[in-house]
Amino acid sequence: MNFSQITPDLFIGPMPSADDYDHLHALGVRLVLNMRFANKLPAGLSQPPIEVLWLRTFDSPLTPMPLKTILRGTQRALEVIREGGKIYSHCAKGRHRSVVMGAAILIAQGQAPEAAIHLIKEKRPVSDPHMFYVKKRIFTFAEHWHKQLAGA
């Protein structure tokens, strides 16, 4: 399985196969954030041993990932992490949408957007957090997250 451990509680990678779910579960992953538009679960997997939150999104500069979707995934991820679980964020190849979701989790845990981007790129060299629309979404999320915290 071609995934990367970004922090002790966050992994980013491509769509896992049915067999990969057992491996992720053994690593302590308790939540899979599926950022793909299609293919909710891999063929042959009807009930994974891990919670799967399907956050249907496109990978397109013309259709930005909805902030509501990123917030939903981030909030659930924070709950699972607080309970001692780990997170696996994936899209098709683990380069764009899963990176936005991973960066959002890191930002919600207190990292600056630049630090989150740097860490993800360092730990997952195949990722592309500097792609203009990916980076823009990360910074937009950070701005929204901090405004939300300030208003709370």
Secondary structure, DSSP 8 states (H G I E B T S, - for coil): ---EEEETTEEEES---TTHHHHHHHTTEEEEEE--SS-SS-TT-SS-SSEEEE-----BTTB---HHHHHHHHHHHHHHHHTT-EEEEE-SSSSSHHHHHHHHHHHHTT--HHHHHHHHHHH-TT--TTSHHHHHHHHHHHHHHHHHHHH-
